[in-house]
């Protein structure tokens, strides 16, 4: 009977392993939803860059911090216009609600230049920030990320004067539940490809552009944060300030939008499929599972669990 214990332990651990991390399931632009691909599944045409691992990016210098774990260039570009509302539907690895509630959310954009973004390598991107949200301003001390755990979508408005062109838009969650220890922060970036129309002229200044990796350090106060669980502590966002052309005029009001019906969050930070490959602070996947039930594994990129296949079918419907 004792030889069955590891397998039994894995059976109980699997649901938490699967749900522990997540990915962007879809992006909605002015009410029109565009589906992404389940990580490590067979890819269909999409404007969202597919990752192969629902686990976090660990380390501010990790190359995957630009668009996610082994992100693949998408085949489509999604049409948008200045001022459009964009919603990011973050899901847990098993299709449930986003599993974390501690830490900020940040949104960046990068021009793909004269080529469409389906021909652009994100490692060459020069990013500018258009939004950042920290704790709510309702006195609860909660992070705005809590709304995602409650089932809401993260929302950002494109700058109303954004110049037309081809852009990557990068939404990022930084989960800080382990960030009181050095190297504990978990980065979850996701990139979608846009083709922006209109006749705007807004663009960032050269000193507002950053590279990822490069913009963050593991020592940054917003990444290694001993005050993560102090609701009255002022939070210092990592990376550059929001681009000046975004912070002028009507765009200033768009920072606080997090999710429909949710309490606004502060841009100042005032007033919380299975993971693949073990990383610091993560649970180890069990070796006693058979191929049918094992979580997706970085060493076996074509292996998908039954749960992930079911989720893929659900998204396709």
C-alpha positions as CSV (number, residue, x, y, z in Angstrom):
1,X,0.0,0.0,0.0
2,X,2.9,2.4,0.8
3,X,4.1,2.4,-2.8
4,X,0.8,4.1,-3.9
5,X,1.3,7.1,-1.6
6,X,3.4,9.3,-4.0
7,X,0.8,8.8,-6.8
8,X,-2.0,9.6,-4.3
9,X,-0.2,12.7,-3.2
10,X,0.2,13.8,-6.8
11,X,-3.5,13.3,-7.5
12,X,-4.3,15.7,-4.7
13,X,-1.6,18.2,-5.8
14,X,-2.6,18.3,-9.5
15,X,-5.5,20.8,-9.2
16,X,-3.4,23.3,-7.4
17,X,-0.5,22.8,-9.8
18,X,-2.8,23.4,-12.8
19,X,-4.5,26.4,-11.4
20,X,-1.5,28.0,-9.8
21,X,-0.5,30.1,-12.8
22,X,-2.1,31.3,-16.0
23,X,-2.3,33.1,-19.3
24,X,-4.3,35.6,-21.4
25,X,-7.2,33.6,-22.8
26,X,-8.6,36.4,-25.0
27,X,-8.2,40.1,-25.8
28,X,-11.3,42.2,-26.4
29,X,-11.2,45.5,-28.4
30,X,-14.2,47.7,-28.1
31,X,-16.5,44.7,-27.4
32,X,-15.1,42.4,-30.1
33,X,-13.3,39.3,-28.6
34,X,-10.2,37.7,-30.1
35,X,-9.3,34.3,-28.8
36,X,-5.8,33.3,-27.9
37,X,-4.3,29.8,-27.9
38,X,-4.0,27.5,-24.9
39,X,-0.3,27.4,-23.9
40,X,1.5,24.5,-25.6
41,X,-1.5,23.5,-27.6
42,X,-1.8,23.3,-31.3
43,X,-1.9,26.9,-32.5
44,X,-4.8,28.5,-34.5
45,X,-4.7,31.9,-36.1
46,X,-4.6,34.6,-33.5
47,X,-3.3,38.0,-32.7
48,X,-2.1,37.0,-29.3
49,X,1.4,35.6,-29.0
50,X,1.2,32.0,-27.7
51,X,3.3,30.9,-24.8
52,X,4.3,27.3,-24.0
53,X,4.2,27.5,-20.2
54,X,1.6,28.9,-17.8
55,X,4.3,29.2,-15.1
56,X,5.8,32.6,-14.2
57,X,8.9,34.2,-15.6
58,X,11.4,34.3,-12.8
59,X,14.2,36.9,-12.7
60,X,14.1,40.4,-14.1
61,X,16.9,39.6,-16.6
62,X,15.1,36.6,-18.1
63,X,14.7,37.0,-21.8
64,X,11.1,35.7,-21.5
65,X,10.1,38.8,-19.6
66,X,9.3,40.5,-22.9
67,X,6.3,38.5,-24.1
68,X,6.2,35.4,-21.9
69,X,7.7,31.9,-21.8
70,X,8.9,31.0,-25.3
71,X,6.3,33.3,-26.9
72,X,5.7,32.7,-30.6
73,X,5.0,35.4,-33.1
74,X,1.2,35.4,-33.8
75,X,-0.2,35.2,-37.3
76,X,-2.6,38.1,-37.2
77,X,-2.7,41.8,-36.2
78,X,-5.9,43.1,-34.5
79,X,-7.4,46.3,-35.7
80,X,-7.7,49.1,-33.1
81,X,-8.0,52.9,-33.0
82,X,-6.8,55.5,-30.6
83,X,-8.9,55.6,-27.4
84,X,-10.2,52.0,-27.8
85,X,-10.9,50.0,-24.7
86,X,-8.8,46.8,-24.6
87,X,-9.7,44.0,-22.1
88,X,-7.2,41.2,-21.2
89,X,-8.9,38.1,-20.0
90,X,-6.4,36.4,-17.6
91,X,-7.3,32.8,-16.7
92,X,-5.8,30.2,-14.4
93,X,-3.9,27.3,-16.1
94,X,-7.1,25.1,-15.8
95,X,-9.4,27.8,-17.2
96,X,-10.5,29.0,-13.8
97,X,-10.2,32.6,-12.6
98,X,-6.8,34.2,-12.3
99,X,-5.2,32.7,-9.2
100,X,-3.2,35.6,-7.7
101,X,-4.3,38.8,-6.0
102,X,-1.1,40.5,-4.9
103,X,0.9,42.9,-7.0
104,X,0.6,45.5,-9.8
105,X,-0.5,45.4,-13.4
106,X,1.4,47.3,-16.1
107,X,0.8,47.9,-19.8
108,X,3.4,48.7,-22.4
109,X,3.4,49.3,-26.1
110,X,6.2,49.1,-28.7
111,X,6.2,50.1,-32.3
112,X,6.9,47.3,-34.8
113,X,8.2,49.9,-37.2
114,X,7.5,49.7,-40.9
115,X,6.7,45.9,-40.8
116,X,3.6,44.3,-39.5
117,X,4.0,42.8,-36.0
118,X,3.7,39.2,-37.4
119,X,7.2,39.8,-38.7
120,X,8.7,41.5,-35.6
121,X,10.9,40.0,-33.0
122,X,10.0,41.3,-29.5
123,X,13.5,41.1,-28.4
124,X,14.2,44.2,-30.6
125,X,11.2,46.1,-29.1
126,X,11.6,49.5,-27.5
127,X,8.7,49.7,-25.0
128,X,6.9,52.7,-23.6
129,X,4.5,52.5,-20.7
130,X,0.8,53.5,-21.0
131,X,-0.7,52.3,-17.8
132,X,0.1,51.0,-14.3
133,X,-2.3,50.1,-11.5
134,X,-1.4,49.2,-7.9
135,X,-3.7,49.1,-4.9
136,X,-7.3,50.2,-5.0
137,X,-8.3,53.6,-3.7
138,X,-11.4,52.4,-1.9
139,X,-9.6,52.0,1.5
140,X,-9.6,48.2,1.3
141,X,-5.9,48.0,0.9
142,X,-6.4,45.4,-1.8
143,X,-4.4,45.3,-5.0
144,X,-6.4,45.8,-8.2
145,X,-5.3,42.3,-9.2
146,X,-7.9,41.0,-6.7
147,X,-10.5,41.9,-9.3
148,X,-9.0,39.4,-11.7
149,X,-9.2,36.7,-9.1
150,X,-12.9,37.7,-8.7
151,X,-13.5,37.1,-12.4
152,X,-13.0,40.6,-13.9
153,X,-10.8,41.5,-16.9
154,X,-7.9,43.9,-16.9
155,X,-8.8,47.0,-18.9
156,X,-6.7,49.7,-20.5
157,X,-7.6,52.5,-23.0
158,X,-5.2,53.1,-25.8
159,X,-3.9,56.7,-25.8
160,X,-6.4,58.9,-27.5
161,X,-3.8,60.6,-29.6
162,X,-1.7,57.5,-30.5
163,X,-0.1,57.7,-33.9
164,X,-1.2,55.1,-36.4
165,X,1.0,52.1,-37.0
166,X,1.8,48.6,-36.0
167,X,2.3,48.0,-32.3
168,X,2.8,45.3,-29.8
169,X,0.7,45.8,-26.6
170,X,2.1,44.0,-23.6
171,X,0.0,43.5,-20.5
172,X,1.9,42.3,-17.4
173,X,1.0,41.1,-14.0
174,X,3.7,41.0,-11.4
175,X,2.7,38.7,-8.6
176,X,4.4,39.7,-5.3
177,X,3.1,37.1,-2.9
178,X,6.7,35.7,-2.6
179,X,8.4,39.0,-3.2
180,X,9.4,39.6,0.4
181,X,12.2,37.2,-0.5
182,X,14.8,38.2,-3.1
183,X,14.0,36.7,-6.4
184,X,10.5,35.8,-5.3
185,X,8.6,38.1,-7.7
186,X,6.7,36.3,-10.5
187,X,6.3,38.0,-13.9
188,X,3.4,37.2,-16.2
189,X,3.7,39.2,-19.5
190,X,1.5,38.7,-22.5
191,X,1.7,40.4,-25.9
192,X,-0.9,41.0,-28.6
193,X,-0.3,42.4,-32.1
194,X,-2.2,45.6,-33.1
195,X,-2.7,47.6,-36.3
196,X,-3.7,51.1,-35.0
197,X,-5.6,53.4,-37.4
198,X,-6.7,57.0,-37.0
199,X,-4.8,60.2,-37.5
200,X,-3.1,60.8,-34.1
201,X,0.4,62.1,-33.7
202,X,1.3,61.0,-30.2
203,X,4.5,59.1,-29.7
204,X,7.0,58.6,-26.8
205,X,10.2,60.5,-26.3
206,X,13.4,58.6,-26.8
207,X,14.2,58.7,-23.1
208,X,10.9,57.0,-22.3
209,X,11.7,53.9,-24.3
210,X,13.1,50.8,-22.6
211,X,14.2,47.3,-23.4
212,X,12.8,44.1,-21.8
213,X,14.8,42.6,-20.3
214,X,16.7,45.7,-19.2
215,X,14.1,47.9,-17.7
216,X,13.9,46.0,-14.4
217,X,16.3,44.8,-11.7
218,X,15.6,42.1,-9.1
219,X,16.6,44.8,-6.6
220,X,14.0,47.3,-7.6
221,X,11.8,48.3,-4.7
222,X,8.6,47.3,-6.6
223,X,10.1,43.8,-7.3
224,X,11.9,42.9,-4.1
225,X,9.3,44.5,-1.8
226,X,9.3,43.9,2.0
227,X,6.1,46.0,2.3
228,X,4.0,43.8,-0.1
229,X,1.5,43.0,2.6
230,X,1.4,46.4,4.2
231,X,-1.7,48.1,2.9
232,X,-0.7,51.6,3.9
233,X,2.8,51.4,2.2
234,X,3.4,53.4,-0.9
235,X,4.3,51.2,-3.8
236,X,7.0,52.1,-6.3
237,X,6.3,50.8,-9.8
238,X,9.2,49.3,-11.6
239,X,10.2,50.4,-15.1
240,X,9.9,53.9,-16.7
241,X,7.2,56.4,-16.0
242,X,4.1,56.5,-18.1
243,X,5.0,58.2,-21.4
244,X,4.4,61.9,-21.3
245,X,2.1,62.0,-24.4
246,X,-0.2,59.6,-22.6
247,X,-0.3,61.5,-19.3
248,X,-1.6,64.7,-21.0
249,X,-5.1,65.7,-21.6
250,X,-8.0,63.3,-21.6
251,X,-5.8,60.2,-21.4
252,X,-5.0,61.0,-17.7
253,X,-8.4,59.6,-16.6
254,X,-7.8,56.2,-18.3
255,X,-5.2,55.0,-15.8
256,X,-7.6,54.0,-13.1
257,X,-9.8,51.7,-15.2
258,X,-9.1,48.1,-14.2
259,X,-12.3,46.2,-14.8
260,X,-16.0,46.8,-15.4
261,X,-17.8,47.4,-12.1
262,X,-14.6,47.3,-10.1
263,X,-13.4,49.9,-7.7
264,X,-10.7,52.1,-9.3
265,X,-7.1,51.4,-8.6
266,X,-4.3,53.9,-8.0
267,X,-1.6,54.5,-10.6
268,X,0.5,55.9,-7.8
269,X,0.5,52.7,-5.8
270,X,-0.9,54.2,-2.6
271,X,-3.3,52.6,0.0
272,X,-2.4,41.1,-3.4
273,X,-2.5,23.6,-17.5
274,X,0.0,23.2,-14.9
275,X,3.1,25.1,-14.3
276,X,5.9,23.9,-16.4
277,X,9.4,23.4,-15.2
278,X,10.2,24.0,-11.5
279,X,11.3,27.5,-10.5
280,X,12.1,29.1,-7.2
281,X,8.9,29.2,-5.1
282,X,7.0,26.8,-7.3
283,X,5.8,23.3,-6.5
284,X,7.6,20.5,-8.3
285,X,5.4,18.5,-10.7
286,X,5.1,14.9,-9.7
287,X,7.0,12.2,-11.6
288,X,4.5,9.5,-10.8
289,X,1.8,10.7,-13.2
290,X,1.2,8.9,-16.4
291,X,1.2,10.7,-19.7
292,X,-2.5,11.2,-19.7
293,X,-2.6,13.2,-16.4
294,X,0.8,14.8,-16.2
295,X,0.9,18.6,-16.4
296,X,2.6,20.1,-19.5
297,X,6.3,19.8,-19.1
298,X,9.1,22.0,-20.7
299,X,11.1,18.9,-21.4
300,X,8.1,17.4,-23.2
301,X,6.6,20.4,-25.1
302,X,4.1,18.2,-27.1
303,X,2.6,16.6,-24.0
304,X,-0.7,18.1,-22.9
305,X,-2.8,17.0,-19.9
306,X,-6.4,15.9,-20.3
307,X,-7.4,19.2,-18.5
308,X,-5.5,21.3,-21.0
309,X,-7.1,19.4,-24.0
310,X,-10.6,20.0,-22.5
311,X,-9.8,23.7,-22.0
312,X,-8.6,23.9,-25.7
313,X,-11.9,22.5,-26.8
314,X,-13.8,24.9,-24.6
315,X,-12.0,27.9,-26.0
316,X,-12.6,26.7,-29.6
317,X,-16.4,26.6,-29.0
